[in-house]
Amino acid sequence: MLEMPVVDVEKCTGCGTCVAACHCNAIVIVEGKATIIETKLCGWCTVCEAVCPEGALHCAYEIVIEG
């Protein structure tokens, strides 16, 4: 199983900002809450976490760029 972003459903308002930002379509709104769909297309870009106005998404990984 891939390590996918995690949604805190207590914080999620279902605004859809993360859905719009996810270029691999790994996030959908189900019953008014963001829901992660496991997909091999997820590039772990962390954009969903960055755009969430409620701080309801958490990516358990960190992007590190070595120079």
Biopython code that builds the backbone (N, CA, C, O; Angstrom):
import numpy as np
from Bio.PDB.StructureBuilder import StructureBuilder

atoms = [
    (1, "MET", "N", (0.829, -1.180, 0.000)),
    (1, "MET", "CA", (0.000, 0.000, 0.000)),
    (1, "MET", "C", (0.875, 1.245, 0.000)),
    (1, "MET", "O", (1.846, 1.337, 0.751)),
    (2, "LEU", "N", (0.524, 2.185, -0.839)),
    (2, "LEU", "CA", (1.249, 3.446, -0.906)),
    (2, "LEU", "C", (0.901, 4.316, 0.289)),
    (2, "LEU", "O", (-0.198, 4.214, 0.836)),
    (3, "GLU", "N", (1.819, 5.160, 0.691)),
    (3, "GLU", "CA", (1.540, 6.090, 1.769)),
    (3, "GLU", "C", (0.877, 7.322, 1.165)),
    (3, "GLU", "O", (1.532, 8.148, 0.529)),
    (4, "MET", "N", (-0.414, 7.430, 1.370)),
    (4, "MET", "CA", (-1.209, 8.496, 0.788)),
    (4, "MET", "C", (-1.450, 9.589, 1.835)),
    (4, "MET", "O", (-1.279, 9.349, 3.030)),
    (5, "PRO", "N", (-1.845, 10.779, 1.395)),
    (5, "PRO", "CA", (-2.215, 11.823, 2.350)),
    (5, "PRO", "C", (-3.368, 11.337, 3.232)),
    (5, "PRO", "O", (-4.117, 10.435, 2.859)),
    (6, "VAL", "N", (-3.491, 11.949, 4.396)),
    (6, "VAL", "CA", (-4.528, 11.570, 5.357)),
    (6, "VAL", "C", (-5.433, 12.773, 5.598)),
    (6, "VAL", "O", (-4.956, 13.900, 5.729)),
    (7, "VAL", "N", (-6.742, 12.528, 5.655)),
    (7, "VAL", "CA", (-7.715, 13.589, 5.890)),
    (7, "VAL", "C", (-8.196, 13.520, 7.340)),
    (7, "VAL", "O", (-8.601, 12.462, 7.823)),
    (8, "ASP", "N", (-8.145, 14.659, 8.022)),
    (8, "ASP", "CA", (-8.739, 14.778, 9.350)),
    (8, "ASP", "C", (-10.194, 15.191, 9.121)),
    (8, "ASP", "O", (-10.470, 16.365, 8.872)),
    (9, "VAL", "N", (-11.118, 14.242, 9.202)),
    (9, "VAL", "CA", (-12.512, 14.516, 8.868)),
    (9, "VAL", "C", (-13.174, 15.489, 9.840)),
    (9, "VAL", "O", (-14.191, 16.097, 9.505)),
    (10, "GLU", "N", (-12.618, 15.641, 11.021)),
    (10, "GLU", "CA", (-13.157, 16.609, 11.977)),
    (10, "GLU", "C", (-12.893, 18.040, 11.501)),
    (10, "GLU", "O", (-13.687, 18.942, 11.768)),
    (11, "LYS", "N", (-11.787, 18.244, 10.804)),
    (11, "LYS", "CA", (-11.427, 19.578, 10.310)),
    (11, "LYS", "C", (-11.962, 19.854, 8.908)),
    (11, "LYS", "O", (-12.196, 21.009, 8.553)),
    (12, "CYS", "N", (-12.156, 18.814, 8.113)),
    (12, "CYS", "CA", (-12.551, 18.973, 6.713)),
    (12, "CYS", "C", (-13.959, 19.548, 6.603)),
    (12, "CYS", "O", (-14.895, 19.058, 7.235)),
    (13, "THR", "N", (-14.095, 20.599, 5.788)),
    (13, "THR", "CA", (-15.402, 21.207, 5.549)),
    (13, "THR", "C", (-15.978, 20.804, 4.194)),
    (13, "THR", "O", (-17.098, 21.187, 3.853)),
    (14, "GLY", "N", (-15.217, 20.034, 3.424)),
    (14, "GLY", "CA", (-15.688, 19.585, 2.119)),
    (14, "GLY", "C", (-15.699, 20.678, 1.068)),
    (14, "GLY", "O", (-16.485, 20.623, 0.122)),
    (15, "CYS", "N", (-14.837, 21.668, 1.222)),
    (15, "CYS", "CA", (-14.829, 22.820, 0.303)),
    (15, "CYS", "C", (-14.383, 22.447, -1.113)),
    (15, "CYS", "O", (-14.747, 23.132, -2.068)),
    (16, "GLY", "N", (-13.605, 21.378, -1.264)),
    (16, "GLY", "CA", (-13.169, 20.924, -2.576)),
    (16, "GLY", "C", (-11.891, 21.560, -3.094)),
    (16, "GLY", "O", (-11.476, 21.271, -4.216)),
    (17, "THR", "N", (-11.260, 22.416, -2.307)),
    (17, "THR", "CA", (-10.014, 23.056, -2.743)),
    (17, "THR", "C", (-8.946, 22.012, -3.055)),
    (17, "THR", "O", (-8.227, 22.132, -4.047)),
    (18, "CYS", "N", (-8.844, 21.005, -2.224)),
    (18, "CYS", "CA", (-7.845, 19.948, -2.435)),
    (18, "CYS", "C", (-8.155, 19.136, -3.692)),
    (18, "CYS", "O", (-7.246, 18.735, -4.419)),
    (19, "VAL", "N", (-9.444, 18.895, -3.944)),
    (19, "VAL", "CA", (-9.852, 18.148, -5.139)),
    (19, "VAL", "C", (-9.408, 18.892, -6.392)),
    (19, "VAL", "O", (-8.861, 18.296, -7.319)),
    (20, "ALA", "N", (-9.648, 20.197, -6.410)),
    (20, "ALA", "CA", (-9.271, 21.017, -7.562)),
    (20, "ALA", "C", (-7.761, 21.068, -7.752)),
    (20, "ALA", "O", (-7.280, 21.157, -8.882)),
    (21, "ALA", "N", (-7.012, 21.013, -6.659)),
    (21, "ALA", "CA", (-5.556, 21.130, -6.730)),
    (21, "ALA", "C", (-4.857, 19.815, -7.068)),
    (21, "ALA", "O", (-3.713, 19.822, -7.521)),
    (22, "CYS", "N", (-5.528, 18.699, -6.854)),
    (22, "CYS", "CA", (-4.899, 17.386, -7.044)),
    (22, "CYS", "C", (-4.867, 17.025, -8.525)),
    (22, "CYS", "O", (-5.899, 16.710, -9.118)),
    (23, "HIS", "N", (-3.684, 17.073, -9.114)),
    (23, "HIS", "CA", (-3.543, 16.799, -10.546)),
    (23, "HIS", "C", (-3.671, 15.322, -10.904)),
    (23, "HIS", "O", (-3.795, 14.987, -12.082)),
    (24, "CYS", "N", (-3.645, 14.439, -9.921)),
    (24, "CYS", "CA", (-3.744, 13.002, -10.219)),
    (24, "CYS", "C", (-5.109, 12.422, -9.835)),
    (24, "CYS", "O", (-5.315, 11.210, -9.898)),
    (25, "ASN", "N", (-6.039, 13.298, -9.437)),
    (25, "ASN", "CA", (-7.402, 12.869, -9.097)),
    (25, "ASN", "C", (-7.454, 11.832, -7.980)),
    (25, "ASN", "O", (-8.238, 10.885, -8.040)),
    (26, "ALA", "N", (-6.625, 12.015, -6.970)),
    (26, "ALA", "CA", (-6.584, 11.082, -5.842)),
    (26, "ALA", "C", (-7.502, 11.505, -4.710)),
    (26, "ALA", "O", (-7.580, 10.818, -3.691)),
    (27, "ILE", "N", (-8.205, 12.631, -4.870)),
    (27, "ILE", "CA", (-9.079, 13.125, -3.810)),
    (27, "ILE", "C", (-10.464, 13.388, -4.389)),
    (27, "ILE", "O", (-10.604, 14.014, -5.440)),
    (28, "VAL", "N", (-11.474, 12.906, -3.693)),
    (28, "VAL", "CA", (-12.871, 13.144, -4.067)),
    (28, "VAL", "C", (-13.633, 13.567, -2.816)),
    (28, "VAL", "O", (-13.172, 13.352, -1.695)),
    (29, "ILE", "N", (-14.795, 14.165, -3.014)),
    (29, "ILE", "CA", (-15.653, 14.507, -1.891)),
    (29, "ILE", "C", (-16.708, 13.414, -1.761)),
    (29, "ILE", "O", (-17.443, 13.136, -2.708)),
    (30, "VAL", "N", (-16.776, 12.796, -0.584)),
    (30, "VAL", "CA", (-17.756, 11.756, -0.300)),
    (30, "VAL", "C", (-18.487, 12.156, 0.970)),
    (30, "VAL", "O", (-17.868, 12.361, 2.015)),
    (31, "GLU", "N", (-19.790, 12.263, 0.877)),
    (31, "GLU", "CA", (-20.628, 12.643, 2.010)),
    (31, "GLU", "C", (-20.123, 13.925, 2.677)),
    (31, "GLU", "O", (-20.111, 14.041, 3.903)),
    (32, "GLY", "N", (-19.705, 14.886, 1.841)),
    (32, "GLY", "CA", (-19.304, 16.193, 2.336)),
    (32, "GLY", "C", (-17.907, 16.284, 2.923)),
    (32, "GLY", "O", (-17.570, 17.292, 3.545)),
    (33, "LYS", "N", (-17.088, 15.262, 2.742)),
    (33, "LYS", "CA", (-15.717, 15.260, 3.270)),
    (33, "LYS", "C", (-14.738, 14.802, 2.193)),
    (33, "LYS", "O", (-15.071, 13.966, 1.353)),
    (34, "ALA", "N", (-13.534, 15.357, 2.228)),
    (34, "ALA", "CA", (-12.493, 14.908, 1.300)),
    (34, "ALA", "C", (-12.128, 13.467, 1.621)),
    (34, "ALA", "O", (-11.985, 13.090, 2.784)),
    (35, "THR", "N", (-11.982, 12.679, 0.583)),
    (35, "THR", "CA", (-11.635, 11.270, 0.739)),
    (35, "THR", "C", (-10.503, 10.952, -0.226)),
    (35, "THR", "O", (-10.556, 11.314, -1.402)),
    (36, "ILE", "N", (-9.490, 10.280, 0.272)),
    (36, "ILE", "CA", (-8.322, 9.928, -0.539)),
    (36, "ILE", "C", (-8.574, 8.591, -1.222)),
    (36, "ILE", "O", (-9.009, 7.628, -0.591)),
    (37, "ILE", "N", (-8.297, 8.548, -2.505)),
    (37, "ILE", "CA", (-8.365, 7.315, -3.274)),
    (37, "ILE", "C", (-6.936, 6.861, -3.517)),
    (37, "ILE", "O", (-6.141, 7.598, -4.100)),
    (38, "GLU", "N", (-6.606, 5.669, -3.080)),
    (38, "GLU", "CA", (-5.245, 5.179, -3.296)),
    (38, "GLU", "C", (-5.000, 5.015, -4.786)),
    (38, "GLU", "O", (-5.768, 4.358, -5.489)),
    (39, "THR", "N", (-3.934, 5.614, -5.248)),
    (39, "THR", "CA", (-3.589, 5.551, -6.669)),
    (39, "THR", "C", (-2.081, 5.556, -6.844)),
    (39, "THR", "O", (-1.359, 6.192, -6.077)),
    (40, "LYS", "N", (-1.625, 4.863, -7.830)),
    (40, "LYS", "CA", (-0.195, 4.875, -8.142)),
    (40, "LYS", "C", (0.208, 6.157, -8.849)),
    (40, "LYS", "O", (1.395, 6.420, -9.040)),
    (41, "LEU", "N", (-0.793, 6.963, -9.243)),
    (41, "LEU", "CA", (-0.507, 8.217, -9.927)),
    (41, "LEU", "C", (-0.096, 9.332, -8.973)),
    (41, "LEU", "O", (0.434, 10.354, -9.409)),
    (42, "CYS", "N", (-0.334, 9.147, -7.677)),
    (42, "CYS", "CA", (0.023, 10.190, -6.702)),
    (42, "CYS", "C", (1.534, 10.403, -6.721)),
    (42, "CYS", "O", (2.312, 9.471, -6.519)),
    (43, "GLY", "N", (1.927, 11.649, -6.967)),
    (43, "GLY", "CA", (3.349, 11.985, -7.023)),
    (43, "GLY", "C", (3.859, 12.555, -5.712)),
    (43, "GLY", "O", (4.981, 13.058, -5.656)),
    (44, "TRP", "N", (3.059, 12.487, -4.660)),
    (44, "TRP", "CA", (3.428, 12.972, -3.333)),
    (44, "TRP", "C", (3.924, 14.412, -3.380)),
    (44, "TRP", "O", (4.926, 14.764, -2.757)),
    (45, "CYS", "N", (3.197, 15.237, -4.136)),
    (45, "CYS", "CA", (3.617, 16.626, -4.336)),
    (45, "CYS", "C", (3.309, 17.516, -3.127)),
    (45, "CYS", "O", (3.887, 18.596, -3.001)),
    (46, "THR", "N", (2.418, 17.085, -2.245)),
    (46, "THR", "CA", (1.980, 17.789, -1.030)),
    (46, "THR", "C", (1.170, 19.056, -1.307)),
    (46, "THR", "O", (0.933, 19.843, -0.391)),
    (47, "VAL", "N", (0.739, 19.266, -2.558)),
    (47, "VAL", "CA", (-0.063, 20.439, -2.884)),
    (47, "VAL", "C", (-1.390, 20.406, -2.126)),
    (47, "VAL", "O", (-1.855, 21.444, -1.655)),
    (48, "CYS", "N", (-1.996, 19.239, -2.003)),
    (48, "CYS", "CA", (-3.274, 19.133, -1.298)),
    (48, "CYS", "C", (-3.151, 19.629, 0.140)),
    (48, "CYS", "O", (-4.033, 20.327, 0.640)),
    (49, "GLU", "N", (-2.083, 19.273, 0.782)),
    (49, "GLU", "CA", (-1.833, 19.723, 2.158)),
    (49, "GLU", "C", (-1.641, 21.237, 2.198)),
    (49, "GLU", "O", (-2.140, 21.904, 3.105)),
    (50, "ALA", "N", (-0.933, 21.770, 1.239)),
    (50, "ALA", "CA", (-0.630, 23.204, 1.221)),
    (50, "ALA", "C", (-1.858, 24.068, 0.947)),
    (50, "ALA", "O", (-1.956, 25.176, 1.474)),
    (51, "VAL", "N", (-2.793, 23.584, 0.134)),
    (51, "VAL", "CA", (-3.940, 24.419, -0.243)),
    (51, "VAL", "C", (-5.132, 24.296, 0.698)),
    (51, "VAL", "O", (-6.051, 25.111, 0.619)),
    (52, "CYS", "N", (-5.148, 23.326, 1.568)),
    (52, "CYS", "CA", (-6.303, 23.122, 2.445)),
    (52, "CYS", "C", (-6.435, 24.276, 3.438)),
    (52, "CYS", "O", (-5.563, 24.459, 4.288)),
    (53, "PRO", "N", (-7.519, 25.061, 3.341)),
    (53, "PRO", "CA", (-7.677, 26.210, 4.231)),
    (53, "PRO", "C", (-7.943, 25.825, 5.685)),
    (53, "PRO", "O", (-7.779, 26.651, 6.582)),
    (54, "GLU", "N", (-8.349, 24.588, 5.922)),
    (54, "GLU", "CA", (-8.657, 24.135, 7.280)),
    (54, "GLU", "C", (-7.522, 23.332, 7.913)),
    (54, "GLU", "O", (-7.595, 22.981, 9.090)),
    (55, "GLY", "N", (-6.480, 23.042, 7.145)),
    (55, "GLY", "CA", (-5.384, 22.220, 7.657)),
    (55, "GLY", "C", (-5.826, 20.783, 7.906)),
    (55, "GLY", "O", (-5.315, 20.111, 8.801)),
    (56, "ALA", "N", (-6.787, 20.319, 7.098)),
    (56, "ALA", "CA", (-7.361, 18.991, 7.306)),
    (56, "ALA", "C", (-6.597, 17.872, 6.613)),
    (56, "ALA", "O", (-6.854, 16.697, 6.875)),
    (57, "LEU", "N", (-5.672, 18.214, 5.743)),
    (57, "LEU", "CA", (-4.888, 17.200, 5.044)),
    (57, "LEU", "C", (-3.473, 17.166, 5.583)),
    (57, "LEU", "O", (-2.863, 18.201, 5.849)),
    (58, "HIS", "N", (-2.963, 15.948, 5.740)),
    (58, "HIS", "CA", (-1.592, 15.796, 6.220)),
    (58, "HIS", "C", (-0.884, 14.758, 5.363)),
    (58, "HIS", "O", (-1.390, 13.657, 5.148)),
    (59, "CYS", "N", (0.272, 15.121, 4.889)),
    (59, "CYS", "CA", (1.116, 14.193, 4.135)),
    (59, "CYS", "C", (2.208, 13.709, 5.078)),
    (59, "CYS", "O", (2.964, 14.507, 5.631)),
    (60, "ALA", "N", (2.283, 12.406, 5.254)),
    (60, "ALA", "CA", (3.212, 11.813, 6.217)),
    (60, "ALA", "C", (4.624, 11.699, 5.670)),
    (60, "ALA", "O", (5.456, 10.972, 6.212)),
    (61, "TYR", "N", (4.881, 12.411, 4.611)),
    (61, "TYR", "CA", (6.200, 12.385, 3.994)),
    (61, "TYR", "C", (6.609, 13.808, 3.708)),
    (61, "TYR", "O", (5.778, 14.717, 3.720)),
    (62, "GLU", "N", (7.874, 14.004, 3.453)),
    (62, "GLU", "CA", (8.393, 15.332, 3.193)),
    (62, "GLU", "C", (9.214, 15.291, 1.915)),
    (62, "GLU", "O", (10.005, 14.372, 1.702)),
    (63, "ILE", "N", (9.023, 16.282, 1.079)),
    (63, "ILE", "CA", (9.791, 16.382, -0.158)),
    (63, "ILE", "C", (11.138, 17.017, 0.160)),
    (63, "ILE", "O", (11.196, 18.127, 0.689)),
    (64, "VAL", "N", (12.204, 16.326, -0.158)),
    (64, "VAL", "CA", (13.551, 16.839, 0.097)),
    (64, "VAL", "C", (14.274, 16.927, -1.245)),
    (64, "VAL", "O", (14.383, 15.941, -1.973)),
    (65, "ILE", "N", (14.760, 18.114, -1.554)),
    (65, "ILE", "CA", (15.501, 18.305, -2.798)),
    (65, "ILE", "C", (16.964, 18.481, -2.453)),
    (65, "ILE", "O", (17.338, 19.419, -1.748)),
    (66, "GLU", "N", (17.786, 17.583, -2.950)),
    (66, "GLU", "CA", (19.205, 17.669, -2.693)),
    (66, "GLU", "C", (19.879, 18.451, -3.800)),
    (66, "GLU", "O", (19.579, 18.268, -4.980)),
    (67, "GLY", "N", (20.794, 19.327, -3.409)),
    (67, "GLY", "CA", (21.424, 20.175, -4.403)),
    (67, "GLY", "C", (22.802, 19.854, -4.727)),
    (67, "GLY", "O", (23.412, 20.524, -5.560)),
]
sb = StructureBuilder()
sb.init_structure("model")
sb.init_model(0)
sb.init_chain("A")
sb.init_seg("    ")
for serial, (resi, resn, name, xyz) in enumerate(atoms, 1):
    if name == "N":
        sb.init_residue(resn, " ", resi, " ")
    sb.init_atom(name, np.array(xyz, "f"), 0.0, 1.0, " ", f" {name:<3s}", serial, name[0])
structure = sb.get_structure()
